[in-house]
Amino acid sequence: MLNGAVLPEPEPSLCRALAADFRDVGYTAEAVRAAWGDAADDAIARGLRSPADRALGVRDDALAVLGRLLVLGMPQAAASVDRALARTGADGLVRLGLASVSGGEVAPLAVVRPQSFTAPFESGQWWIASDLDEAALGGPLPEDHVLGVGGASLTLAGLQLSTPAARGLDIGAGCGIQALRARAHVDHVVATDISERALGFTRLNALLNGVDGIDVRLGSLFEPVAGEQFDRIVSNPPFVITPRVADVPAYEYRDGGMVGDDVVAAFVQGVGEHLAPGGIAQLLGNWETRDGEPGLDRVRAWVETSPVALDAWVVERESLDPLSYAELWVRDGGTQAGMRGFSGLVDAWIDDFASRNVTEVGFGYLLLRRPLAGAPTLARYERLAGSTAGGEPGRAPRRRPRCP
């Protein structure tokens, strides 16, 4: 199943108007959470909308209308939306590809959630547009679903270096979170993705948040930047290990289309030639323990076989056994235990891991640096204390975080 639609080219003036409307009504993460309370906000992160809707009750003020429409993904009366968004109105949301209007009712085609972020020495807030989740859709996600802000993306955004740089690259940009974060310290950022729809959200979110200097390009991994070098490269790649068999959904936001952990290996082995001397790449990834060879040792081999010498710091934060990993990502796609097809999907993952003799899957962070000319290379690989198979992974299946 595919969404198939591409967002219209966003109108800069309309994006500025929408941002002004949001500011006027106080559409912030803290205000939205306060409107329905902490318990309801936590329920949203688990895919439950009704507690938040019940907490709002009969409220028809601007914050309540926008919360239902753009956070919960629930249709609202066009007259209420027009009052809430005095400059933009329901028609403006339609022109941006964010909603449709029929019979006096506005139906959301995307969510636009306020999201606070905190990083060392700074904090801020974005409005992030992305696709409707499974709670709003009432079923599993389309395979070309564009993910919004989640735990992994916030983690990587918080890890990004805050020192100034001239050129940056965000590979697998999705809705543009890493590109927005990088642009705070990097003069010019190139954001790439294999999805036209994802790049549409990146363009929209940049304009909505008043961020310039982001160049979007369509393509896989390093193809769109052949021959170019960057001072900073960041990626939350589609690293989720997915069976390459029929009837297993290939979600673009998490599946790189390769076997096992090959997408992370391809990134590590290809990033060196795109880093300027002294340049740094940061990414998240999964790696398999195969035939008794620890996953971190396999990552070490990827670094050592890079045609360009690299410094490396790799941290394994969590690890999962194959069954736990399978259950995690089957649920992430909207298929829950007890639903038809759940067991078959889990079996497909288990068979895939068994075909490569995989006994464990690690999750963690990679920092790679191209040394300056003449400098020795350094490498460090570590597994955090308390990292055990079967634990909760660093990238949780519930993609919707609390509003702040």
N, C-alpha and C positions, 0 to 999 in steps of 0.2 A: 504494500500500500504506500502510495506517495502523495504528498501534499501537491506538488507539481507547480504551484503558483510562484511567480517571482514578484517581489515588491516593486512598485513603481519607483522611478527615480525621485527621491525625496526633494520637496521644494524647501530651500533654505529658509525663506521667509515664513513658511508654514510651521517649520520645526521651531523657529524662534518664538512664534506665537504660542505654540503648544507648551514650550518651556515656561513662557511668561504666565500662561494660565496655571500651570502646576505651581509656580511660585506664589501666585496670588491666593490660591486656596490652601496653601500649606501642605501640598502633596509630598510628604516626606516619609521615610521609613518609620521614624519614631511616631509620627502622627497617625499613620495607618495602623501600626501595632497597638497604639493606645486606644484606637477606635473600637477594636474588637477584643483586646486583651491578650495576655501572653499565652493562655491555654489554647485559644482559638488560633493564634499565630503558629503555635507548635503543630496544631492539627493540619494547617495548610501545608506545612513541610512534609506531612505524611500523606498528602493527597486528599484531605477531607475539607470540603468547603463549607458544609452546613453549619458548624459551630460559629464561624465568622459571620455568616449571613444571619444567623439567629441573633448574634450579639448586636448587629446593626439594627435589627428590628424594622420599624417603619421609617427610620431616618431617611430623609431625601435631601440632605445637605450635600454640598459638592464633594466633600471627602468621602461620604458614604457611597455616593453614586460612582465616583472614580474607583473606590476600593472594590466594589462589586464588579464593575465593568472591566477594569484593567489589571486587577490582581487576581480576583476569583474567576474571571472569564465568564461572567453572567450577563445576559442581555439586560438593557435598561431602556426606559422610555426616552425617546429622542428629545422631548422637551426638557427632561431632567439633565440630559447630557449637554444640551445647548446652554442651559443655565450654569452648569458646572464649568464649562469651557467657553467663556464669554467671547474670546477671540477666535478660537478654532472651531467650535461647534461640532456637531455630528458629521457635517459635510467635510470638515477638515480631516477628521479621522478616516473617512472613506477615501479621500484623495491621497492620504499617506499609506493606504493599504492596510490600515489597522482595524477597520470595522466595515460592516455593511449595514444598510438601513432598509427596512421593509415594514410597511404598515404601522409607522410611528414608533418602531422599536429599533434600537441599535444593537446589533449582534457583534461581539468582538471577534476579530480574525487573528488577533495576537494579544499578548499581554504587554503592559508597560509598567514595570515594577520599580518603585523607588528602592535604592539599595545603598546603604552606608558601607564605607570601607575604611579600614584602619591599616596603616603601614607604619614602619618605624619613622618617627618624627613628623608624621602627617596623617590627616584623615580627611574624608570628604564624602560626597554623595553623588550618585548617578541616577538617572532614569534609564532603565535598560529594557528595550523592546525585544521580544523573542516569541517563539511559537507558543500556542496554547498547549497546556500539558494534558495528560490523560484524564485528569479529573474534569477539566472543562470539555474535553472531547467526548467523554463518556466511553472510552475504550482505549486500546493500545495506540501507541504513537505511530505516525507515518514514518517510513524509513528515512525520509529527508527532513525530519524534525530538526529545527534549529534550537539548541539548548539555551536557556537563560543562565542567570548567575547561579552557581552551585558551590558546594564546599571546596571542590578541587580548584575551580577557577579563582575563588577568593584566596585560597592558600598560595597559588602561584603568583597572583597579583601582589600579595604581601611579601613574597620572597624576592620580587624583582629588585634589582639594584637601583639605588636612587641617585647615583652619581651621574653627572651630565655626559651625554654622548651625542654624536652627530647623526648617525644612521641606525635605525632599528628595523627588525623584521619579526613579524608575528605569523607563525606558520600554523594553519588550521584555526583561523581567527574566530570562526563561529559568529556570534553576535558582536564581537569586537572588544570584549572586556580587557584582554591583555594589551591590545593596541591602545586603548584609552589610557590604561595605567602607564604604559611605556612612554606615551606622548608627553607625560608630565615632566620627563627628564631627557627625552630624546628629541632632537630637532625635527626629524622626519622619520615616519614609520611606514613601512610597506606591510600590508595585511593580506595574506593569501588564504584561499580556501578552495575546495573542489566544488562548493555549492554556490550557485548564483544567488539563491535565496539568503544564505548566510551572509554573503557580502552585501546584500541589500540592507540587512539589519545592521551591519557594521557601519555603512554609510549613514543610515538613519540615526543610529545612536551617537555617532560623532557629531552630527548637526544638532541633535536634541540637547547634547551636553556642551555645545559651543566649543568643540575641539576641532582644530584644523590640522593640516600637515599629515593626514593619513591617506595613503595611496592604496586602493584595493586592487588585487589582481587574482584572476581565476587560474587554478592549477594545483597540482599535487606536489607536496614536499618542496623541493628546491627548483622545480621546473620553471616557475614564473620569474625566478631571479638568477637564471643561468649567467655566469660570468660576473656577478655582483658580489661585493663584500660589505659586511656590516659590523658596527661596533658592538651591537647588542642583538641577540636573537633569543626569542622566547617562544615556547610552544606548550600548549596543553593538547597534545596530539591525540588522534583517535586510537588510543593504545589498547583498548579492551580486546582481549584475545577472544576471537569468535570462530566457531566451527565454519569451515567453508563447505557447507552442505546445503541442499535444498530445504526450504521451509524454516530456516533459521534467519530471522530478520537481520539485515545488514544496515544498522542505523549509522548514518553518515557522521553523526556527532561523536561516535565512540569507536567505530570500526574502520580501520585503515585498509581493509580489503586484502591483507596479507595473511600468511600462515603464522600462527603463534605470536611471538613477540618480534617478528621481523620488521614491523614498522618502526619500533624504537631502535633496533639495530641499524636500519637504513638511515635514520636521523643521525645517530652517533657517528657512523662511518662517513656520512656525507657532509656534515656541518662544517668541518675544518676548513675546506676551501672557500666557504662563504663567510668566514670570520676574518676580519682585518687583524693584523698582528696586535696582540693585546686584547682582542675582542672576546666577549663572553657570551655563551649560550646557556639558557636555563630552561629546563623542561621537567614534566612529570612522566612517569612511565611504569610499565609492568615488565617483569622478566621471569622466565621459567627456570625452575630447577629440573634438569633433564638427565636421566641416566646417572643420577647421583652427583652430577656437577652442579654446585651451588649457583643460583642465579647471579650473584654478584661476581663470581668468577667468569661467567659468560659475558657480563657487562664489561669486565676488565679486558677480555679478548676483543670486544668491539672497539674499545678505545685504542688498544695496541695495534689493531689492524687498520686504523684510520690512515689514509695516505698523507695526511697532514698531522704532525705531532701535536698532541693535546695534553694540557693539564686536566685532571679530572677529580671531582669530589662527588661521590655518589653515596647517598644515604638510603638504606632500605628501612622504611618506616613501619611497614606492616607486611605480613604474609598470610596467605590463605591456602588451605588444601583444595584440591580440584572440585570437590563437591560444594564446598562453601562458596567458592568463586562462581561456579555455575549458577547456584541458586540466587546469588546476589544480582547477577546481570540479567537473568531471566525476569526477576521481579522488576528490575530497573526499566525494562521495556513495557511494563504494564501488565504482564501475565503473572498472576499471583498463585500461590500454592492452593490447590483445590480447583483451580480453573482448568478448563479443557486445554490440553496442549502443554501444560506445565511440565509434567513428567517427561514427555517426549523431548522437550527442549533441554532439560537437564541431562538426559541421557546422551543427547548429541554432544554436549560439552564434555561429558565424562569420556565418551568414545574418542573425541578429538585429543584430549589430554593423554589418554592411554596410547594412542598411536605414536606419540613422541616420548613415552615413558616419563611424563611430567608428574612430579610428586608435590610440587609447591609452586605458588606464584607470588612473587614479591612486588610490592608497590613502593615507590619512593621518588626522590628528587635527584636530578643530575645537574651539576654545574660543570661546564666544559670551557676551557680557555685556550686560545691559541697563543703560545708564548711569544714574546718579543724575540727578534732575531738574536741567536746566540745564547738565549736563556735555557737552562735545563728544564725538562718536563717533570712534573710532580703528579702523583696520583694517590687518592685515598678512597677506600671503599669501606663502608661500615654499616652494621646492622644495629639499629637502636635497641637498647635494652628493653625487654618486655615485648618485643615483636614476636608474636607467636601465631602459628597457623590456626585458623578458625576465629581469629579476632576480627573486630570491626575494621574494615579497610579505610585508608585515608580518603578515598573517593567514595562517598556514601551513595547508595542507590536513590535516595530521595533527593532529587535535584533542586527542589525549591527550598531555599534557606529561610530562616526567619527574616522578616522585613528589614531589620537593621543589619 
